[in-house]
């Protein structure tokens, strides 16, 4: 054959199927542009030197991997749809004398052309929009803006390589679809009859069981640590359950509608329900994909927007004072009280030397021991790592012993505790009876201090595991009872924590400078004394990290949501175009027997509303069920404002619903033009 024959055939085929290939190429361009932007912001060094930029860069670096994986899956799915729509064309090529190798060459050139066009367009769009994205990103994370323009060669090369690999996989999948089909099967693909699917109740019930299990996990989890561990299990169960339920449930729905004579035997319902009944088994998976994409967008935007708008609240909860110092040492040491007094004196003296007005001072120490808390008893010892692998993390708890004199002095109380007694408090749902037992030591519960827990630790509600505060008569005497407890590595399970936090009246720069000075003083004092950890931090120094982390997550959520929504649009578009061509002949017959254009439009609206309300309704249900679990995860970031999360979720659902309605209108018009 003449040189250039196969490229011309490839271009000709794409031109004839422009209705299908134009949105596919546009989607490829958008995904490559987004990938370039994420890689540019995450790996090009453009964020180097910006306050808090390192954390934000880590967020975007993670986003590049998510983007590449999603692009591979989605483009793989879309290309498979395109090839199915062109089987008749390839069958005709086979009858005219082409073998599978010739068709493979046409597909090869198609793939190369699409890769070249989409990569060129994607890089041009990505480079052109990268500065705008950088400006928006720096605005979100509240860092100084740079107005110089740059192009990352590494990002260009990485974009080309990643999508080259994706298109190679797409080409191999295209060959697979054509290789095993006979020419007669290809050319008659659109004429092949399809048996009406049976209402498979077993599949539907199985799907509901998966959904119910995922929902149960989402609603049952009480502790943030368990929410973190079980989140992906719940997601997998919901994904499987959604696919099975919508595949089987959509068929069952059509069967129920057909049995309803008053509904079914109407001009605006008869054709639409009949058409849906024959293809719902196949399209149920498409509806499930749309539903899960919408759910991903809703969960992502609800959580990240709640974090971003509540970043100041999270910062204040995690760092309630301007300056905070911490030290930790494992095991019991009788010299620790004197060491605590010395550290406190050194820090206060150094702060006053720097011109700080020390006030709102909270300085105290506590002993901690962790274990498995059940029936008001803390099991301190674990036999092995195997025990930890199967432990119920909802019942893992940390006991904090505080001397009653410190409790009264620091937090302004006048409590009295007798030897053998304790005041107990927790921010979690931990059942505590009249007696609390820790290891082999029991205490009579003299009273509850649940309302005072946030005074002691403002972040107690968001701790990875429940924290139970136990106020005792003599904390040193209590601590000595646990000196022999060791973990499976032989290390002491008892830990001594020292906290010091206070306000200074200094400005932001003064607080940051003071924290650095105090860190050096603390390091000089504790060096070589066996302390496992110690540091000093300031409220203002941590602000950049909080804003950059939450701003980075919000920015990443926006970009990924845009991609997911565009992907959702493409799935809907291809679904309507393919169904429009399938239904074209049916509506032509119905017009010949008296169906008017108004009846056609009513039938189309009936079908669209029936089909397209399912994904958004189920996505809303998924969001409603998963919000309590998301709330537990946000507690790990010190966000305890569940009403804020609900408001963000409601706004996101409203915006997503409006967007979905616009897409419904556009696709219904495209469908109408084809069938009419």
C-alpha positions in Angstrom: 0.0 0.0 0.0 1.1 3.6 -0.6 2.9 5.5 2.1 0.5 7.4 4.3 -2.4 5.1 3.6 -2.9 4.0 7.2 -2.6 7.5 8.6 -5.2 8.8 6.1 -7.5 6.0 7.0 -7.1 6.8 10.7 -7.8 10.5 10.1 -10.8 9.7 7.9 -12.3 7.3 10.5 -11.9 9.8 13.3 -13.4 12.6 11.1 -16.5 10.5 10.2 -17.0 9.7 13.9 -16.3 13.2 15.1 -19.3 13.2 17.3 -17.6 10.5 19.4 -13.9 11.5 19.0 -14.2 15.2 19.6 -15.2 14.9 23.3 -12.8 12.1 23.8 -9.8 14.1 22.5 -11.0 17.2 24.5 -11.1 15.0 27.7 -7.6 13.8 26.9 -6.4 17.4 26.5 -8.0 18.4 29.8 -6.5 15.5 31.7 -3.0 16.1 30.4 -3.3 19.8 31.2 -4.4 19.0 34.8 -1.6 16.5 35.1 1.0 19.0 34.0 -0.4 21.6 36.4 -0.3 19.2 39.4 3.2 18.0 38.5 4.4 21.6 37.9 3.2 22.8 41.3 4.3 19.6 43.1 7.7 18.8 41.6 9.1 21.8 39.7 10.3 23.7 42.7 8.1 26.7 42.1 6.9 26.4 45.7 10.4 26.2 47.2 11.0 28.7 49.9 7.4 29.6 50.5 6.2 29.4 54.1 4.4 26.0 54.6 5.0 25.2 50.9 6.5 21.9 51.6 3.3 20.4 53.1 1.3 21.8 50.2 3.7 20.4 47.7 3.3 16.9 49.3 -0.4 17.2 48.8 0.0 18.0 45.1 2.6 15.3 44.6 0.1 12.8 45.9 -2.5 14.3 43.5 -0.3 13.5 40.4 -0.5 9.8 41.2 -4.2 9.9 41.7 -4.6 11.8 38.5 -2.5 9.4 36.5 -4.4 6.3 37.9 -7.8 7.9 37.2 -6.8 9.0 33.7 -5.6 5.5 32.9 -8.8 3.9 34.1 -11.2 6.4 32.6 -9.5 6.7 29.2 -9.3 2.9 29.0 -13.1 2.8 29.6 -13.9 5.5 27.1 -11.7 4.1 24.3 -13.4 0.7 24.8 -16.8 2.5 24.2 -15.4 4.1 21.1 -14.2 0.8 19.6 -17.6 -0.9 20.3 -19.2 1.9 18.4 -17.0 1.3 15.4 -17.2 -2.5 15.1 -19.4 -2.2 12.0 -16.8 0.0 10.3 -14.0 -2.5 11.1 -16.2 -5.4 9.9 -16.7 -3.6 6.6 -12.9 -3.2 6.3 -12.5 -6.9 6.9 -15.0 -7.8 4.2 -13.2 -5.5 1.7 -10.0 -7.4 2.2 -8.2 -6.0 5.3 -6.9 -8.5 7.8 -6.5 -7.9 11.6 -3.0 -6.7 11.1 -4.1 -3.9 8.7 -6.9 -2.8 11.1 -4.3 -2.9 13.9 -2.2 -0.4 11.9 -5.1 1.9 11.5 -5.7 1.7 15.3 -2.0 2.3 15.8 -2.1 5.5 13.8 -5.3 6.6 15.5 -3.7 6.1 18.9 -0.5 8.0 17.8 -2.5 10.9 16.3 -4.7 11.2 19.4 -1.7 11.1 21.7 0.1 13.7 19.7 -2.9 16.0 19.5 -3.9 15.6 23.1 -0.4 15.9 24.4 0.3 19.0 22.3 -3.0 20.6 23.3 -2.7 19.4 26.9 0.8 20.9 27.3 -0.2 24.2 25.7 -3.3 24.4 27.9 -1.4 23.3 31.0 1.5 25.7 30.5 -0.9 28.5 29.7 -3.0 27.8 32.8 -0.1 26.9 35.1 0.5 30.5 36.2 -3.2 31.0 36.9 -3.3 27.8 38.9 -0.2 28.9 40.8 -1.8 32.2 41.6 -5.0 30.5 42.8 -3.0 28.0 44.8 -0.8 30.6 46.6 -4.0 32.5 47.3 -5.6 29.5 49.0 -2.5 28.7 51.1 -1.9 32.4 51.9 1.7 32.7 50.8 3.4 35.5 48.9 2.7 35.5 45.1 5.4 35.4 42.5 4.6 36.9 39.2 7.4 35.4 37.2 6.4 32.9 34.5 8.2 29.6 34.1 7.9 26.3 32.2 9.0 23.0 33.9 10.9 20.8 31.5 10.6 17.9 33.9 6.8 18.3 34.0 6.6 18.4 30.2 8.6 15.2 29.9 6.7 13.4 32.7 3.4 14.3 31.1 4.4 13.0 27.8 5.8 9.8 29.3 2.9 9.0 31.6 0.2 9.5 28.9 2.4 7.6 26.3 2.2 4.6 28.6 -1.5 5.1 29.0 -2.1 5.3 25.2 0.1 2.1 24.7 -2.2 0.3 27.1 -5.3 1.7 25.3 -3.9 0.6 21.9 -3.3 -3.0 23.2 -6.8 -3.1 24.6 -8.2 -2.0 21.2 -6.3 -4.8 19.5 -7.8 -7.2 22.0 -11.3 -6.2 21.2 -10.9 -6.6 17.4 -8.6 -9.6 17.4 -11.2 -12.2 18.6 -14.2 -11.0 16.6 -15.2 -12.4 13.2 -15.9 -10.0 10.3 -19.6 -11.0 10.2 -19.9 -10.4 14.0 -18.4 -7.0 13.6 -20.5 -5.8 10.8 -23.7 -7.0 12.4 -22.8 -5.8 15.9 -25.4 -3.0 15.9 -28.1 -5.4 14.5 -27.5 -8.2 17.0 -30.5 -8.8 19.1 -30.5 -8.5 22.8 -32.6 -10.6 25.0 -34.5 -8.8 27.7 -32.6 -9.2 30.9 -34.2 -11.1 33.8 -34.7 -9.4 37.1 -31.9 -11.0 39.1 -33.0 -10.7 42.7 -30.0 -12.6 44.0 -27.6 -10.0 42.5 -29.8 -7.2 43.8 -30.0 -8.7 47.4 -26.2 -9.3 47.3 -25.7 -5.7 46.3 -27.9 -4.5 49.1 -26.0 -6.6 51.6 -22.7 -5.0 50.5 -24.2 -1.6 50.7 -25.7 -2.3 54.1 -22.3 -3.5 55.4 -20.6 -0.4 54.1 -23.3 1.8 55.6 -23.1 -0.1 58.9 -19.4 0.5 59.2 -19.8 4.2 58.3 -22.5 4.6 61.0 -21.1 2.4 63.7 -17.6 3.7 63.9 -17.2 6.0 67.0 -13.4 6.6 67.2 -11.3 8.6 64.7 -8.6 5.8 64.6 -11.1 3.2 63.7 -12.6 5.5 61.1 -9.2 5.8 59.5 -8.6 2.1 59.5 -12.1 1.1 58.3 -12.7 3.9 55.8 -11.3 2.1 52.8 -13.1 -1.1 53.7 -16.4 0.8 53.8 -15.6 2.5 50.4 -14.9 -0.9 48.8 -18.1 -2.4 50.1 -20.1 0.7 48.9 -18.5 0.6 45.5 -19.3 -3.1 45.0 -22.8 -2.7 46.5 -23.5 0.3 44.2 -22.6 -1.6 41.0 -24.5 -4.8 42.0 -27.6 -2.9 43.2 -27.9 -0.5 40.2 -27.2 -3.3 37.7 -29.9 -5.5 39.2 -32.1 -2.8 40.6 -32.5 -0.9 37.4 -33.7 -4.0 35.6 -36.2 -4.7 38.5 -37.3 -1.1 38.3 -38.2 -1.4 34.6 -40.0 -4.7 35.2 -42.1 -3.0 38.0 -42.9 -0.1 35.8 -44.0 -2.4 33.0 -46.3 -4.2 35.4 -47.9 -0.8 36.3 -50.4 -0.6 33.4 -51.5 2.9 34.2 -47.9 4.1 34.0 -46.6 1.9 31.2 -49.3 2.1 28.6 -48.9 5.8 27.9 -47.2 7.5 24.9 -44.7 9.3 27.0 -43.7 6.1 29.0 -44.2 3.1 26.7 -41.2 3.5 24.3 -38.8 4.9 27.0 -39.5 2.1 29.5 -39.4 -0.6 26.8 -36.0 0.7 25.5 -34.6 0.9 29.1 -35.7 -2.6 29.9 -33.6 -4.1 27.2 -30.4 -2.3 28.0 -30.6 -1.6 31.7 -28.4 -4.6 32.6 -25.6 -3.0 30.5 -26.3 0.6 31.5 -26.7 -0.2 35.2 -22.9 -0.2 35.3 -22.8 3.2 33.6 -25.3 4.6 36.1 -23.2 3.2 39.0 -20.0 4.8 37.5 -21.8 8.2 37.3 -23.1 7.7 40.9 -19.7 6.9 42.3 -18.0 9.8 40.5 -20.7 12.2 41.9 -20.2 10.7 45.3 -16.4 11.2 45.1 -16.9 14.8 44.2 -19.4 15.4 47.0 -17.3 13.7 49.7 -14.1 15.3 48.5 -15.4 18.9 48.2 -17.5 18.6 51.4 -14.5 17.5 53.5 -11.8 19.7 52.0 -14.0 22.8 52.0 -15.0 22.2 55.7 -11.3 21.9 56.6 -10.3 24.9 54.6 -13.0 27.2 56.0 -12.4 25.8 59.5 -8.6 26.0 59.4 -8.5 28.8 62.0 -10.8 26.7 64.3 -8.5 23.7 63.9 -5.4 25.8 64.6 -6.9 27.3 67.8 -8.0 23.8 69.0 -4.6 22.3 68.4 -2.6 25.3 69.7 -4.8 27.1 72.2 -1.9 29.3 73.5 0.8 31.4 71.7 3.7 29.2 73.0 3.7 25.5 73.8 6.4 23.2 75.1 6.4 19.5 75.5 8.7 16.8 76.9 8.4 13.0 77.2 10.3 10.3 79.1 9.4 6.6 79.4 9.4 4.9 82.8 9.2 6.2 86.3 11.8 8.6 87.6 11.6 10.2 91.1 13.6 13.2 89.8 11.0 14.2 87.2 9.1 16.7 89.4 12.3 18.7 90.1 13.2 18.5 86.4 9.7 19.8 85.5 10.2 22.8 87.8 13.6 23.5 86.4 12.3 23.4 82.7 9.4 25.7 83.7 11.7 28.2 85.3 14.2 28.2 82.4 11.5 28.8 79.8 9.7 31.5 81.7 13.0 33.4 82.4 14.0 33.1 78.7 10.6 34.4 77.6 10.8 37.4 79.9 14.3 38.2 78.7 12.8 38.4 75.2 10.2 40.9 76.3 7.3 38.5 76.7 4.5 39.1 79.1 3.9 35.6 80.3 0.2 35.0 81.2 -2.5 32.4 80.8 0.0 29.9 82.0 -0.8 26.1 82.0 2.2 24.0 83.2 1.6 20.5 84.5 2.7 16.9 84.1 1.0 13.6 83.8 1.7 9.9 83.6 0.3 7.9 80.7 -0.3 4.2 80.1 -2.3 2.6 77.2 -4.2 -0.6 76.7 -7.4 -2.3 75.9 -10.3 -0.7 77.8 -13.5 -2.7 78.3 -16.0 -3.0 81.2 -14.3 -0.1 83.0 -11.0 -2.1 83.0 -7.8 -1.3 81.1 -5.9 -4.4 80.1 -2.3 -3.1 80.0 -0.4 -6.1 78.7 -0.7 -7.6 75.2 0.7 -11.0 74.4 2.1 -10.3 70.9 1.9 -8.4 67.7 -0.8 -10.9 66.6 -3.0 -9.7 69.4 -2.6 -6.1 68.1 -3.5 -7.2 64.6 -6.9 -8.4 65.8 -7.7 -5.9 68.5 -10.8 -3.7 68.4 -9.3 -0.2 68.0 -12.6 1.3 69.3 -11.6 -0.1 72.7 -7.9 1.0 72.7 -7.6 3.8 75.3 -5.0 5.9 76.9 -5.1 6.6 80.7 -3.7 10.0 81.8 -2.9 10.2 85.6 -2.8 13.8 87.0 -2.1 14.8 90.5 -5.1 16.5 92.1 -2.9 19.4 93.3 -1.8 20.1 89.7 -5.4 19.8 88.6 -6.6 22.4 91.1 -3.6 24.7 90.7 -3.6 24.8 86.9 -7.3 24.7 86.0 -8.7 26.5 89.0 -10.7 23.7 90.7 -10.9 22.8 94.4 -11.4 19.0 94.1 -10.5 16.6 96.8 -9.5 13.0 96.2 -8.8 10.4 98.9 -6.2 7.6 98.5 -7.6 4.8 96.4 -10.2 7.1 94.8 -10.1 9.0 91.4 -12.0 11.6 89.5 -12.4 10.4 85.9 -13.3 12.2 82.7 -13.4 11.5 78.9 -14.5 13.2 75.7 -15.3 9.8 74.2 -18.1 7.3 74.7 -16.2 5.1 77.2 -18.3 3.2 79.7 -16.9 3.8 83.2 -18.6 2.3 86.2 -18.2 2.9 90.0 -14.7 1.4 89.9 -12.0 1.8 87.2 -9.2 -0.7 87.0 -5.9 -0.1 85.4 -3.8 -3.3 85.2 -3.9 -4.7 88.7 -4.7 -1.4 90.4 -8.3 -0.3 91.1 -9.7 3.1 92.0 -13.1 4.0 93.3 -14.7 6.6 91.0 -15.4 9.6 93.3 -16.8 11.8 90.5 -16.8 12.7 86.8 -15.0 15.6 85.3 -16.1 15.1 81.6 -16.8 18.8 81.3 -13.2 19.7 82.3 -11.5 17.4 79.8 -11.1 20.1 77.1 -9.4 22.3 79.7 -6.8 19.7 80.2 -6.4 18.8 76.5 -8.4 20.9 73.9 -7.8 18.2 71.3 -9.0 15.3 73.4 -12.1 14.9 71.3 -10.0 14.2 68.2 -7.4 11.9 69.6 -6.7 8.8 67.6 -7.9 6.7 70.6 -10.1 7.6 73.6 -8.2 9.5 76.4 -9.4 8.9 79.9 -8.2 11.5 82.5 -7.8 10.1 86.0 -7.2 12.6 88.8 -5.6 10.9 91.8 -4.4 11.8 95.3 -0.6 11.1 94.7 0.4 10.6 91.0 4.0 9.5 91.9 2.7 6.8 94.1 0.3 5.6 91.5 3.0 5.7 88.8 5.3 3.4 90.8 2.7 0.7 90.6 3.2 0.5 86.8 7.0 0.6 86.6 7.2 -3.2 85.7 4.7 -3.1 82.8 6.6 -3.7 79.5 5.4 -4.0 75.9 6.3 -6.9 73.6 9.7 -5.2 72.8 10.6 -4.9 76.5 10.1 -1.1 76.6 8.3 0.6 79.5 4.6 1.2 78.9 4.5 4.0 81.4 5.3 7.4 80.0 5.7 10.8 81.7 4.5 13.9 79.8 5.3 17.5 80.6 3.3 20.4 79.1 3.9 24.1 79.3 1.8 26.6 77.4 1.3 30.3 77.8 0.5 33.6 76.0 3.1 36.3 75.5 1.5 39.4 74.0 4.1 39.4 71.2 3.4 39.8 67.6 3.6 36.9 65.1 7.3 37.4 64.3 8.0 37.8 68.0 6.2 34.5 68.8 8.1 32.6 66.1 11.5 34.0 67.3 10.7 33.2 70.9 9.7 29.6 70.1 13.0 29.1 68.3 14.9 30.5 71.3 13.0 28.4 73.8 13.6 25.2 71.7 17.3 25.8 72.0 17.1 26.3 75.7 15.0 23.2 76.2 17.4 21.2 74.1 20.4 22.3 76.1 18.6 21.4 79.3 17.4 17.9 78.3 20.3 16.8 76.2 21.7 13.4 77.4 19.0 13.0 80.1 17.1 10.1 78.4 14.1 12.1 77.1 12.6 10.5 74.1 11.0 13.7 72.7 10.9 17.4 73.4 10.1 20.5 71.5 8.7 24.0 71.7 6.3 25.5 69.2 4.3 28.6 68.5 0.7 29.3 67.4 1.9 31.6 64.6 4.6 29.3 63.3 2.1 26.5 62.9 -0.4 28.7 61.1 1.5 28.4 57.8 1.5 24.6 58.0 -2.2 24.4 58.8 -3.2 26.8 56.0 -0.9 25.2 53.5 -2.1 21.7 54.4 -5.8 22.5 54.3 -5.4 24.9 51.3 -3.5 22.2 49.4 -6.1 19.6 50.1 -8.9 22.0 49.0 -7.0 22.9 45.8 -6.4 19.3 45.1 -10.0 18.5 45.8 -11.1 21.3 43.3 -8.9 20.0 40.5 -9.8 16.3 41.0 -13.5 17.2 41.3 -13.3 19.1 38.0 -11.8 16.0 36.4 -14.4 13.7 37.9 -17.2 16.0 36.8 -15.9 16.2 33.2 -15.5 12.4 33.2 -19.1 12.2 34.4 -20.2 14.5 31.6 -18.4 12.3 29.0 -19.9 9.1 30.3 -23.4 10.7 30.2 -22.7 12.1 26.7 -21.6 8.8 25.2 -24.4 7.0 27.0 -27.0 9.3 25.3 -25.4 9.3 21.9 -25.1 5.5 21.8 -28.6 5.1 23.1 -29.9 7.7 20.6 -28.6 5.8 17.7 -30.0 2.5 19.1 -33.4 4.1 19.6 -33.5 6.0 16.3 -35.1 3.2 14.4 -37.7 2.6 17.2 -38.8 6.2 17.2 -39.0 6.2 13.4 -41.4 3.3 13.6 -43.5 5.0 16.3 -43.7 8.2 14.2 -45.0 6.2 11.3 -47.8 4.8 13.5 -48.8 8.3 14.8 -46.4 9.4 17.5 -45.9 13.2 17.3 -42.8 15.2 18.1 -44.4 16.3 21.3 -44.9 12.7 22.3 -41.3 11.9 21.4 -40.0 14.8 23.6 -42.3 13.6 26.5 -41.0 10.1 26.1 -37.4 11.3 26.1 -38.1 13.4 29.3 -39.7 10.4 30.9 -36.6 8.3 30.2 -34.1 10.9 31.1 -35.8 11.7 34.4 -36.2 8.0 35.3 -32.5 7.2 34.5 -30.7 10.4 35.5 -32.4 10.9 38.9 -31.1 7.5 40.0 -27.3 8.4 40.2 -27.7 11.8 41.9 -30.3 10.4 44.4 -28.1 7.5 45.3 -25.0 9.8 45.5 -26.9 12.0 47.9 -27.8 8.9 50.0 -24.1 7.8 50.0 -23.0 11.3 51.1 -25.6 11.4 53.9 -24.5 8.0 55.3 -20.8 8.7 55.0 -20.8 12.1 56.6 -20.5 10.8 60.2 -17.5 8.7 59.2 -16.0 11.8 57.4 -16.6 13.8 60.6 -14.6 11.3 62.6 -11.7 11.6 60.1 -11.8 15.3 60.3 -11.4 15.1 64.1 -7.9 13.8 63.5 -7.3 17.3 62.0 -8.8 18.9 65.1 -12.0 19.9 63.3 -14.9 19.2 65.6 -17.5 21.4 63.9 -20.0 18.9 62.5 -22.6 21.6 61.6 -19.9 23.2 59.4 -19.4 19.9 57.6 -23.2 19.6 57.1 -23.4 23.1 55.6 -20.5 22.4 53.2 -22.0 19.1 52.2 -25.4 20.8 51.5 -23.8 23.6 49.4 -21.7 21.0 47.5 -24.8 18.9 46.8 -26.8 21.9 45.6 -24.0 23.0 43.2 -23.5 19.5 42.0 -27.2 19.1 41.5 -27.4 22.3 39.4 -24.5 21.2 37.3 -26.1 17.8 36.9 -29.3 19.4 35.8 -27.6 21.5 33.1 -25.9 18.3 31.8 -29.3 16.6 31.8 -30.7 19.3 29.7 -27.9 19.3 27.2 -27.7 15.6 26.8 -31.5 15.3 26.4 -31.4 17.8 23.6 -28.5 15.8 21.9 -30.6 12.6 22.3 -33.7 14.3 20.9 -31.8 15.5 17.8 -30.6 12.0 17.0 -33.9 10.2 17.4 -36.0 12.9 15.7 
